[in-house]
Amino acid sequence: MTKVLVTGATGQDAFYLMKKLSHLGFEVYGTVRGGDPARLAYLRDIPFLTLIQADLLDYTSLVSVATAVNPDVIFNTAGMTSPPQCWGMPELAVQTNGVGALRLLEIYSNPNIKFIQFGSIAEFGPYGASKLYAEIMLNDYRERGFPVTTIKFAGHHSPRRSPQFFSRKVTQAVAEIKTGKTKELHLGDLSRIQDWGAADEFMDAVIEIMNLPAGTYNVGTDDPRSLQEFVEQAFGVLKMDWQNYVQFGHVSVQPIDVPMLTTKTHQSVAWRPTRTFEELVEWLVRADLDLLL
């Protein structure tokens, strides 16, 4: 049975990836940091999954994992995934997303082990810089003959997203307004345009890329929509007029943003998204509503 190590097991991407890998018959090991065991409850139903405590900031813990697990494939999904959070803690972002990835890569630098780094098409601010650093280091290792790959994702979402992300903040608010738990949603500028992919589907692309030659691959929907379109669609799922509930103000998220973040999936990848923008938004809204009913 092929052994797979997935870092950041409690994260959105890791959850869907580990679930798919397990159902395909892989023996999966997921790393988690110390904390409330309740956060791990939803992982217990994934077959062939073993959880191991480790932290990208703790070299000793990573060495311990390497001693315990000799994987055939490593997926590094761990890290600080919120760009606004990275603005608040830029040094920690670089240490976790950038140096942490390098630390893991160095420990597992083996021509017989595939190493797949979860990257981003966002290349601005502390988050983008930290992801770009990891990508550049992987390029160097690949030039030296190691089978390492970076997958650069456009926006992808699911009910597993933290409410600190725009998509979940909106859908959670829609559900709370519908059930009377709150009355309004405060937002800032909604002109930004970006991809709105489904995280579970994106992991199908990851599994395909795992079997492609080492390299750098973009994964996106190539169907960008504005933040305002997302808000309109989210309220529309429950037959509500968004303009009756959204209050605008100066909501400071991050000092610098870009007007558009979108990409086409790499031409060598056969995978293409099947869930439409409208279906994605309904999935997210219904999931948050179910949590309150």
CORHU-V458117 format. One record per pair of residues at least 6 apart in sequence whose ideal C-beta (glycine too) atoms are under 8 Angstrom apart, sorted by the first residue. I is the first residue (numbers start at 1). J is the second residue. Records with the same first field share a line. If there is no record, write none. Layout:
I->J + J
//
This chain:
1->25 + 26 + 27 + 48
2->25 + 26 + 27 + 72 + 73
3->26 + 27 + 29 + 69 + 70 + 71 + 72 + 73
4->21 + 26 + 27 + 28 + 29 + 71 + 72 + 73 + 74 + 75
5->29 + 30 + 31 + 65 + 69 + 71 + 73 + 74 + 75
6->14 + 17 + 18 + 21 + 28 + 29 + 30 + 31 + 74 + 75 + 77
7->14 + 30 + 31 + 54 + 56 + 74 + 75 + 76 + 77 + 78 + 104
8->14 + 31 + 76 + 77 + 78 + 79
9->15 + 18 + 30 + 31 + 32 + 40 + 43 + 51
10->32 + 33 + 39 + 40 + 43
11->77 + 78 + 81 + 160
12->81 + 158 + 160 + 161 + 162 + 199
13->77 + 118 + 156 + 199 + 202 + 203
14->30 + 75 + 77 + 78
15->42 + 43 + 160
16->158 + 160 + 199 + 200 + 202 + 203
17->75 + 77 + 203 + 206 + 207
18->28 + 30 + 43 + 46 + 49
19->46
20->200 + 203 + 204 + 207
21->28 + 207
22->28 + 46 + 47 + 48 + 49
23->47
24->207
25->48
26->48
27->48 + 50
28->46 + 48 + 49 + 50
29->49 + 50 + 51 + 52 + 65 + 69 + 71
30->43 + 49 + 50 + 51 + 52
31->51 + 52 + 53 + 54 + 55 + 65 + 78
32->40 + 51 + 52 + 53 + 54
33->53 + 54 + 55
34->53 + 55
40->51
43->49 + 51
52->65 + 68 + 69
53->61
54->61 + 62 + 64 + 65
55->61 + 62
56->62 + 78 + 79 + 96 + 100 + 101 + 103 + 104
57->95 + 96 + 100
59->103 + 107
62->103 + 104 + 107
63->107
66->107 + 108
71->108 + 113
72->112 + 113 + 114
73->113 + 114 + 115 + 116 + 210
74->104 + 108 + 113 + 114 + 115 + 116
75->116 + 118 + 206
76->101 + 104 + 105 + 115 + 116 + 117 + 118
77->118
78->96 + 100
79->96 + 97 + 100 + 101 + 118 + 130
80->86 + 89 + 92 + 93 + 96 + 97 + 127 + 130
82->127 + 162 + 164 + 165
83->122 + 125 + 126 + 127 + 128 + 254
84->164 + 253 + 254
85->93 + 164
86->93 + 97 + 125 + 126 + 127 + 130
87->125 + 126 + 127 + 254 + 255
89->126
90->126
93->126 + 127 + 129 + 130
94->126 + 129 + 130 + 133
96->130
97->127 + 130 + 131 + 133 + 134
98->129 + 130 + 131 + 133 + 134 + 137
99->133
101->117 + 134 + 137 + 138
102->133 + 134 + 137
105->115 + 117 + 137 + 138 + 141 + 148
108->115
109->141 + 146
110->146
111->145 + 146 + 147
113->147
114->147 + 148 + 149 + 210 + 214
115->138 + 141 + 146 + 147 + 148 + 149
116->148 + 149 + 150 + 151 + 206 + 209 + 210
117->134 + 135 + 138 + 148 + 149 + 150 + 151
118->151 + 153
119->131 + 132 + 134 + 135 + 150 + 151 + 152 + 153 + 216
120->127 + 128 + 131 + 152 + 153
121->152 + 153 + 154 + 218 + 220 + 261 + 262 + 263
122->128 + 131 + 258 + 261
123->129 + 131 + 132
124->256 + 257 + 258
125->254 + 255 + 256
134->150
135->150 + 152 + 216
138->148 + 149 + 150
139->150 + 216
141->148
142->148 + 149 + 214 + 215
146->214
147->214
148->214
149->209 + 210 + 212 + 214 + 215 + 216 + 217
150->216 + 217
151->205 + 206 + 209 + 216 + 217 + 218 + 219
152->216 + 217 + 218 + 219 + 263
153->197 + 202 + 218 + 219 + 220
154->194 + 195 + 197 + 218 + 219 + 220 + 221 + 261 + 262 + 263
155->167 + 194 + 195 + 196 + 197 + 220 + 261
156->195 + 197 + 198 + 199 + 201 + 202
157->165 + 167 + 168 + 196 + 197 + 198 + 199 + 280 + 284
158->198 + 199 + 200 + 283 + 284
159->168 + 283 + 284 + 287 + 288
160->199
161->167 + 168 + 199 + 284
162->168
163->169 + 172
166->227 + 230
167->196 + 230 + 284
168->284 + 288
169->185
170->185 + 187 + 230 + 231 + 234
171->234 + 281 + 284 + 285 + 287 + 288
172->288
173->182 + 185 + 245
174->185 + 234 + 235 + 237 + 238 + 240 + 285 + 288 + 289
175->238 + 285 + 288 + 289 + 291 + 292
176->182 + 292
177->183 + 184 + 185 + 240 + 245
178->238 + 240 + 289
179->289 + 292 + 293
181->292
183->245
184->245 + 246 + 247
185->245 + 246 + 247
186->246 + 247 + 248 + 249 + 251
187->227 + 231 + 246 + 247 + 248 + 249 + 251
188->248 + 249 + 250 + 251 + 252 + 253
189->227
190->226 + 227 + 228 + 231
191->226 + 227 + 228 + 259
192->226 + 227 + 257 + 258 + 259 + 260 + 261
193->224 + 225 + 226 + 227 + 259 + 260 + 261 + 262
194->224 + 225 + 227 + 260 + 261 + 262
195->220 + 221 + 222 + 223 + 224 + 261 + 262 + 263
196->221 + 223 + 224 + 225 + 230 + 277 + 280 + 281
197->219 + 220 + 221 + 273 + 280
198->273 + 275 + 280 + 283
201->273 + 274 + 275
202->219 + 273
204->271
205->219 + 265 + 269 + 271
206->219
208->269 + 270 + 271
209->217 + 219 + 269
212->268 + 269
217->265 + 266 + 268 + 269
218->263 + 264 + 265 + 266
219->263 + 265 + 266 + 269 + 271
220->262 + 263 + 264 + 265
221->262 + 273 + 277
222->262 + 263 + 264 + 265
223->262 + 273 + 277
224->260 + 261 + 262
225->277
229->277
230->281
231->242 + 246
232->242
233->277 + 278 + 281
234->242 + 281 + 284 + 285
235->241 + 242 + 245
236->242
237->281 + 282 + 285 + 286
238->285 + 289
265->271 + 272
275->283
//
